[in-house]
Amino acid sequence: MYSKTQFGQLLEALPRGAFEKLVAKHSADKYNKGFRSWDQLIAMIYGHLSDSKSLRELEAGFNAQAAHHYHLGTRPIKRSTLADANTKRSSAVFADICNILMHNVHRKLKRELKGMLYLLDSSPIRLQGLGFDQWAHQYRSNVGQGLKLHMAIEARTATPTFATITGAQVSDIKIGRTIPVEKGATYVFDKGYYDYNWWHQIEENASKWVTRLKTNANISIQHYHEIPTQDGPILEDAAIQFNNRYVKSRTENNAYYKQNVRRIIVVRPDKSTPLTLVTNDFERSAEEIAALYKKRWDIELYFKWIKQNLKIKRFIGRSENAVKTQIYTAIISYLLLQLHQQKHNIKTSLKLCLSALRVGLFQRVETEQIIAKRQRRRRIEIQKSQLQLAI
């Protein structure tokens, strides 16, 4: 009887039926010539999890496990075929399955957690050199040319709940406005999402937001809140109003901001200047608000993790479509790894979980367990026979 490999167990979380519907919707397999979108997805996930550094390495490692391909619903690959698919087959099908997987995980999180906390940010993907310059120059910004990965993650579990890829010149707030606002949640973001009207939309959905206040913000102080201790990190806690009718983009300030918001000034031991925060949350303490904004660095750590442990810093294809495909499949691989860790109650860190999985992707877990059980029985029998001989 066949027993699943660790790679096969990990892929169980992929909604195959939904994926095939997306393939049909995008006509992704119209000219597949025997290499389907599913084959491409499995190959790319394998590339991320195995740390394959090139198409040649990916092809050799994947094809060495041909005995397991049938049970994964795939087949051996050719690097030229995979390269063509990454270049020509639209990344939209992988973006959509990534969104479906995030939605499924997100729905499960909302059942298990209360008071969702979301961190928003973006990370530049700098792309320069032969193969990139032909198309990436149109996405030039003040930090270079390339793409930008916009994401929202649930803070307590570091789980992605929103992801999209744009040109590097697209502002964070433009994408931020498209993120669905969840009632009762808290959103933490930096000054890249500075828009009074968008903050007002979050408020109208009975949600909270926390961000930094710009130094040139035109405000008036309404009253000061009492600070519990003078020796703590909070220097000031005050209710303020925004005075300017228009924001930088000439978008009119909503009526909400004729009401009070909250300014909190926090001392930074490692900086000469304090941190000035602004929020619509009057319920949490000033220390809790400061801790929420400090939590925002977790999304920076998330970007660092996927860039260091999955294949985002080095690309095996140089077209725009190939780069986007590789990024979306990296996020899919991260979600599958996270679900695998939860399902099998693996207590180690996600990094160690990936390391263990990486060296045994095609290890048959049940077979190994049967062998271990047989060895234990054999040891017990030997011990019993030795005791009988001693008697």
N, C-alpha and C positions, 0 to 999 in steps of 0.2 A: 504494500500500500504506500502511495506517495505521501510524503510529509513535506510541508511548505518550508521554503527557505526563509531566512530573516528578511530578505529583500521582498519576497512574496507576501509575508505578513505585513510589512510596511505599506505595500501598495494596495492592501485591502481597503484602506480609507479613501481611495480614489473612486468617485462615483462614475463607473464605466458607462452606465446608461446615459447619464447627463452629458458625458464627454462625447459620446457618439452622436447625440442630438446636436451638439454644438458643431461637430465636424460637418454634419449634414447642412446645418444652418449657414455655415461659412463656405460650403462646397470645398472644404480643405483637401479632400481626397480625390478631387475630380481628375487630376492628372498624376496620381500617386505612383504609377508604374510598379506596384507591388510593395512600396514602402509607405505605410499608412501613418496617419497622425499619431495613432496609439504607439506605433513602433518608435516614432521620433520622441514622444514624451517619455517613454520608458528609458530610451537611450540617454536622453538629457538628464533625467533624474539619476540614472546610474553614474553619469559623468560627474555630477555634483557630489554624490555620496562617496564615490571611490577616489575623489581628488585627482581625476584624470587631467593632465596638464596640456593635452593636445588631442586632436582627433585621432591620430595614429595610436596613442596610448589608450584612448577610450575604445576604439575598435578592437584592439588586441585583448584588452581585459574583458570586454563584454562577450566577444566571440569565443573566448576560452571556456565559457560556461554554457555552451550550446545545449547541453543536456537539460538545462532548466528553462530554456526559452519557451517551450511549448506551454508550460504551466503558467507562464507570465503572459501568454497570449501574444507573443512577439517572435522574432526570428533574428538570425545573425545580421549584422549591419556592415555596410561598406562606408568608409569615411567620406568618399566622394558623394555618395547618395545622401548621407546625413548633412553634409555641407550644403548641397543643393537645396535640401528641404528647409534648412535653417535660413537660407537666403531668400527663397522664393515663396515658401508657404507662409501665409500671414500669421503673425504672432497673436492675432485677435482671439483665436481659438484657445490659446494658452492663457491669455489674459482673462478670458471668460471662465475657464475652469478654475483658475486661481481665485476669482471672485466667488464662485460657487463654494469652493472649499473653505474660504474665509467666512462666508455666510453660515455654513454648517457649524463651524467651530464657534463662531460668534453667538449663534442661537443657543448652543450648549452652555456657553459661559454665562449668558444672561439668566439661565435657569439656576445656575450654581452660585453666582455672585450677586451681591446687592450693591447699589451705588457705584455703577461702572465709572472707572477713571481712564480717560483716553489721553494719550500723548501724541501730538502732531508735530511732524517735522519733514524735512526733505534732505536728500543727500545727493551731491553732484556725482555724475559718472563721467569723468574726463576722458575724452577720446581724441587722440591726435596720432598722426602718422599715416603711413601708406594704407589705403583702404578705408580709413576713417575720414580723412580730410575732404574726400570727394563729396560727402553728404553732411558731415558734422559741422562744417563751417556756418551753415544756416542757423545753427543753434548756439551761436556765440553769445557769451555773457561776460560780465566783468571779471569772472573767475576762470574763464577759459571756455572752450567749446566742448560740446558733448550733450549728454542727456541728464535728466534729473529724476530721481525716484522719490515720489511723494508717498508718505505712509502715515497711518494711524495705528497705534498698538494699544492693547489693553494693558495697563501698567503692571498689575499684580502678577500676570502670567506671561508677559512679554509676547502676547499673541497678536499677529497682524489682523486687523479688521478692515483695512482699506489700503489699496495700493494702486498707483497708476504711474505711468512713465510719460514725461513730456520733454521738450527741449530745455536746455539749461537756462534759457532766457525767460521762461515762464515763471511768474511770481508765485510764491507760496500761497498768498491769499486768494489768488484766482482759483486754485485748486481747492483751497480750504472751503470756499463758498459752496462747492459741489458735494461736500461730505454730508450725508444725512445726519441731522441732529437728533439724538436720542433723548427722550424725556427723562429727567431726573439724573442725567449723567453729569460728569465734570470733565471739562476739556482744558488741557494745559498746553500752551504753545509759546513760542518766542515772538520777537517783534516783527518777524516776517509775515505774521498774520494780523497786522495792525489795521483794523477796519471797524469803526464804531458801529456801522450798520449791521455788519455780520455778528458782532458781539450782541447786538440787540436781538437778532434772530435767535441766537442761542438762548437768550433770556426769555423770549416769547415761548420757547419750548420747555419752559420750567427747568432749565439746565443751568449749570454754573460754568464759569470760565475764569482762568487765571493766566495772566501774562505779565510782561514787563511794561512799564510806562516810559514813554519817550521823554527825554530831558526837556524838550521844547514844547511839551503838551501844554496847551492853554487851559488852566484849571483854576478853580476857586475852592478854597477849603471851607466847608460848612461847619464841621465841629470835629474835635479830637476825641478818640476813645481812650479810656484809661488803660495804661499798660500795667500788667500784673506785677512785674518786677523790673527794676531799672538796671539790673545786672545781666539781663538776658540779651538775646540777639535782636530783639525788636526795638528799633529806635523811635518809630512813630506808627500810629494806627489812626487814620483819619477818614472821615466821609468827605468826598469831594464831588464837584460837578465839572463837566467839560463845558468850556465857554465858547469854543469855536463852533460856528454853524456848519462849516465845511471841513472835510478831511482833505488830505493831499490830492486825492483824485477828483476833487470838487463834487463828491457825493454828499448829499445833504444829510446832516446829523438828524437821527430820528428823535422823536419826542421823548423816548425813554431816557435819553441822556440829559434831559433837563432835570432828571431825578438824580439821586446820589449813587455813586459807586464808592469803592473803598480803596484807599491807597495805604500800602504798608511798606515801610522802609526797614530793611534788614541789614545788619552789619555783616561784612564779609571779612573774616580774619586774614584771608590770603590776598585781599585787595585793599587799596587805599580808599576806594569809594564804596559807599553802601549800595545795596540792590534795592531798586524801587519797583514794587509790584502793584498791580491794579487788578481788581476782581469785583464781580457782582455778588460774591458770597459774604453775607454778613452773619452767617450762622457759625462757621468754623472759627476757631481762635486764630490770632495772627500767627502763632507758631505753626499751626496746622497748615495755613496757607503757604507759609515759607517752605514747609516740608514738601508740599505738593509741587511747588515750582522746582525744588531740588530734585524731585522725582523725574522731572523732564529729561534729565541726563540719561535716563535709562533707554530712551529711544536712540540716543547717540551710541550707546553701548550695543544696541541691537544692530544698527548699521555696521558698526565695527565688527560684530560677530559674524554676520553673513558675508562680509567682504573677506574676512580672514579664513573662514571655514568652508565656504561654498565658492563657486566659481563666478565671481562678479568682477574682481579686479583684473583678471586675465581672460580674454575672450577667444573662443575657438572659431569665431566667424567675425568678419569685419563690416558686414552690411548692417544697416539700421535694423532691419527685420531680425537678423541673426542675434544682434546684441539684445534686443527686446525679448526675444524668445529665451535667451539664456538667463536674463534677469527674472522673468516670470517663472521659469521652471526652478530657479533657485528658491524663490518664495514658496512654491509648491513643495519643494523638497524639505524646506524648514518646517512647514506645517505638518507634513507626513511624519517627519522625525519627532516632532512634538507630540503628535497623537500616538505614535508608537511608544514613546516614553510613558505617557499616561496610561494607555491600555494595558501595558505589561508591568505597570507599577515599578518602573526602574527609578531607583532612588538617587543615582548619580546625577551629576550635572549634564546638561544637554551636550556639552563639549565632549565629556567622557562617554556619553551614550553614543555619539557619532563615531568616536574613535573605536569603540568596541564593535559597532555595526560595520565600520569600514573594513575591518580585517576578517569579518565573517559574513559578508553580504549573502553569499550563496551556501552558507552552512545550514543544513537541515536540522532545525531546532529539535523536533520530536525524535528524530533518529539519534541525536546526541544524548537526549534524555534517556532513551531506551538503553543505549550503550552504557551510560553512567549507572542506571538501575541494575543492569546485568552485572556490572563490575562490583557493585555493592553486595549483591547476592552471592557472588563468587567469593568475595572476601569473608563474608559471614560463614559460608560453608567451610572454608579453609580453617577459620578460627575454631569452629565446632569440631572438625576432625582432629585438630591439634589438641584440643581439650580432652577428647576421647582417648587419644594416644597417651596423653600424660597420665590419665587415670589407669 
